[in-house]
């Protein structure tokens, strides 16, 4: 069983930066992708950035050039560096781990961390 613990959210002014961290523990060998999602009030949860076990990254169009996802395999931790933050980035950010067991995929979620960007 994989457990995820997030940290790093907070309040920041527009144009500022934050770095989110997600530490994974448990049966992490089955994880083939880590990702960050965000969910603003009244909106569905949406993918922000992802990094595969092979190191490939992908980003939502809205954050390209501003956010960077990275990982430290030695610490089993994934980061989301958020620069040039905008008020519309305000949301709860969730860490996600995707596990592969044969042909089946399972998603594990962190507890979420609030990011608030003031104008």
ROLOMI-737848 format. One record per residue (C-alpha): residue in one letter; residue number from 1; x, y, z. Coordinates in steps of 0.2 Angstrom, whole numbers. Layout:
BEGIN
{res=A	n=NUM	u=X	v=Y	w=Z}
...
This chain:
BEGIN
{res=X	n=1	u=0	v=0	w=0}
{res=X	n=2	u=7	v=17	w=-5}
{res=X	n=3	u=5	v=32	w=6}
{res=X	n=4	u=7	v=50	w=1}
{res=X	n=5	u=11	v=65	w=12}
{res=X	n=6	u=10	v=82	w=4}
{res=X	n=7	u=17	v=99	w=11}
{res=X	n=8	u=22	v=116	w=5}
{res=X	n=9	u=5	v=125	w=1}
{res=X	n=10	u=1	v=142	w=8}
{res=X	n=11	u=-3	v=160	w=4}
{res=X	n=12	u=7	v=169	w=-9}
{res=X	n=13	u=5	v=185	w=-19}
{res=X	n=14	u=3	v=185	w=-37}
{res=X	n=15	u=20	v=183	w=-46}
{res=X	n=16	u=27	v=174	w=-31}
{res=X	n=17	u=33	v=156	w=-30}
{res=X	n=18	u=29	v=140	w=-20}
{res=X	n=19	u=36	v=123	w=-20}
{res=X	n=20	u=25	v=108	w=-16}
{res=X	n=21	u=32	v=91	w=-10}
{res=X	n=22	u=25	v=74	w=-10}
{res=X	n=23	u=33	v=60	w=0}
{res=X	n=24	u=29	v=42	w=-5}
{res=X	n=25	u=30	v=27	w=6}
{res=X	n=26	u=25	v=9	w=6}
{res=X	n=27	u=25	v=-2	w=-9}
{res=X	n=28	u=32	v=12	w=-21}
{res=X	n=29	u=40	v=-1	w=-33}
{res=X	n=30	u=23	v=-2	w=-41}
{res=X	n=31	u=21	v=16	w=-45}
{res=X	n=32	u=23	v=20	w=-64}
{res=X	n=33	u=18	v=39	w=-63}
{res=X	n=34	u=17	v=53	w=-50}
{res=X	n=35	u=7	v=68	w=-54}
{res=X	n=36	u=-1	v=84	w=-46}
{res=X	n=37	u=-19	v=88	w=-48}
{res=X	n=38	u=-28	v=104	w=-43}
{res=X	n=39	u=-46	v=107	w=-38}
{res=X	n=40	u=-54	v=124	w=-36}
{res=X	n=41	u=-70	v=127	w=-28}
{res=X	n=42	u=-85	v=122	w=-39}
{res=X	n=43	u=-73	v=114	w=-52}
{res=X	n=44	u=-68	v=96	w=-56}
{res=X	n=45	u=-51	v=90	w=-51}
{res=X	n=46	u=-39	v=92	w=-66}
{res=X	n=47	u=-21	v=87	w=-70}
{res=X	n=48	u=-8	v=100	w=-68}
{res=X	n=49	u=8	v=90	w=-71}
{res=X	n=50	u=15	v=72	w=-71}
{res=X	n=51	u=31	v=63	w=-71}
{res=X	n=52	u=33	v=45	w=-76}
{res=X	n=53	u=45	v=32	w=-69}
{res=X	n=54	u=55	v=34	w=-85}
{res=X	n=55	u=57	v=53	w=-81}
{res=X	n=56	u=45	v=59	w=-95}
{res=X	n=57	u=35	v=75	w=-89}
{res=X	n=58	u=19	v=83	w=-95}
{res=X	n=59	u=10	v=99	w=-91}
{res=X	n=60	u=-7	v=107	w=-92}
{res=X	n=61	u=-6	v=121	w=-105}
{res=X	n=62	u=-11	v=133	w=-91}
{res=X	n=63	u=5	v=130	w=-82}
{res=X	n=64	u=18	v=127	w=-95}
{res=X	n=65	u=33	v=138	w=-93}
{res=X	n=66	u=28	v=142	w=-75}
{res=X	n=67	u=27	v=125	w=-66}
{res=X	n=68	u=40	v=111	w=-65}
{res=X	n=69	u=38	v=94	w=-59}
{res=X	n=70	u=53	v=84	w=-53}
{res=X	n=71	u=58	v=70	w=-42}
{res=X	n=72	u=71	v=64	w=-30}
{res=X	n=73	u=72	v=45	w=-31}
{res=X	n=74	u=83	v=44	w=-15}
{res=X	n=75	u=70	v=53	w=-5}
{res=X	n=76	u=55	v=45	w=-14}
{res=X	n=77	u=48	v=63	w=-16}
{res=X	n=78	u=40	v=72	w=-30}
{res=X	n=79	u=40	v=91	w=-31}
{res=X	n=80	u=30	v=104	w=-40}
{res=X	n=81	u=39	v=121	w=-42}
{res=X	n=82	u=27	v=134	w=-45}
{res=X	n=83	u=33	v=151	w=-52}
{res=X	n=84	u=24	v=167	w=-58}
{res=X	n=85	u=9	v=161	w=-48}
{res=X	n=86	u=-8	v=169	w=-53}
{res=X	n=87	u=-24	v=171	w=-43}
{res=X	n=88	u=-32	v=158	w=-55}
{res=X	n=89	u=-19	v=145	w=-48}
{res=X	n=90	u=-29	v=145	w=-32}
{res=X	n=91	u=-34	v=128	w=-28}
{res=X	n=92	u=-32	v=113	w=-17}
{res=X	n=93	u=-17	v=103	w=-24}
{res=X	n=94	u=-17	v=84	w=-23}
{res=X	n=95	u=-2	v=72	w=-26}
{res=X	n=96	u=-7	v=57	w=-35}
{res=X	n=97	u=2	v=40	w=-37}
{res=X	n=98	u=-3	v=28	w=-51}
{res=X	n=99	u=1	v=10	w=-48}
{res=X	n=100	u=1	v=-4	w=-61}
{res=X	n=101	u=-3	v=-22	w=-56}
{res=X	n=102	u=-4	v=-32	w=-72}
{res=X	n=103	u=-16	v=-23	w=-83}
{res=X	n=104	u=-25	v=-14	w=-69}
{res=X	n=105	u=-21	v=4	w=-64}
{res=X	n=106	u=-24	v=11	w=-47}
{res=X	n=107	u=-24	v=29	w=-41}
{res=X	n=108	u=-18	v=34	w=-23}
{res=X	n=109	u=-21	v=52	w=-17}
{res=X	n=110	u=-13	v=63	w=-4}
{res=X	n=111	u=-23	v=73	w=8}
{res=X	n=112	u=-22	v=89	w=-2}
{res=X	n=113	u=-13	v=105	w=2}
{res=X	n=114	u=-21	v=123	w=-1}
{res=X	n=115	u=-13	v=135	w=-12}
{res=X	n=116	u=-20	v=153	w=-12}
{res=X	n=117	u=-13	v=167	w=-23}
{res=X	n=118	u=-19	v=184	w=-19}
{res=X	n=119	u=-20	v=198	w=-32}
